[in-house]
Structures are given as structure tokens and as C-alpha cells.
């Protein structure tokens, strides 16, 4: 019998890549709702803006934006 080994492909992404994507979305003020990992990459579905993003809101930003 001739058994040929099927080469194993490396993972398209690592857990560190997923963690980095989640942290980036959260830092941008999004609440992560769902994560989809495919061989083409990582896709994050946001459930909306987090309340933490509003905590960073400075009311003076609106005053300076109007000038």
C-alpha cells in the first residue's frame, strides 16, 4: 500500500489575531456581538455602541466643533 501523507495547512489565523480584532473593536467603542472566522479572515459583527464609548464623550467637543 502506498500511503501518502496529506500536508496540513497552517491555521488562517491565530487566537492572538482574534483577540487583537476584539480589542480593536471594543477600543473603537463597539460592543462585540458575534465573531465569524473563515479562512479568508476574521469578521466581527457589532451589536452596537457600548456605553463605555459614551463615557469617553466630552461635551466640550461639541462646542469646539461648532466654531
N, C-alpha and C positions, 0 to 999 in steps of 0.2 A: 504494500500500500504506500502510496505517495501522499503524505500529509504536508500540505504547505501551510505555513502559518499566515494567518491574516494579520497584516500590520494594524496596530492600534493607533488610532488618531488621538492626538492630544485634545484636551478639552478646548472648546472655543473661547472659554472664559474661565476665570478662577473665582473663588469666593471673594477674594480681595477686590476684584472688579465689581462684583455685585454690591459689596459693602461701600465702595467708593461712589457708585451711582446713587445708592440710597442716601448717603450722607450729603451728596451734592444737591439732590432734590430737596432734602429737608432744610439745608442751609439756604436754599433759594426761597423757602417759605411754603413749600408744598407738603401736603400730607400724603404719604405714600399709601395707595390703595391696593395696588397689585403689581407684581413683578413678573415679566414674561422673559424667559431666557431661551434663545434659539441659537443655532449655530452661527447665525448672522449677527448676533449681538444681544444686548440687554435692553429691554424696553420697560419703562416704569409708567404705570398708569396712576395719575394723581387723583386723589379723592377730593381735592380742593385745597384751598389755602389753610394753613394751620393757624391757630390762634397765636402761636409764637411769632409769626410774621407780623401780626398786628402789634405785638408788644414792642417791636423794634421801630414802629412808626413814630416819627417825631412830628408833632403838629406844626412846628415852625417850618418844616419843609414846604408846606402849602403856602405859607407867607412869602418865602423866598422864591418859589416857583412863579408867583403872580407878578413879580417885579420885572 
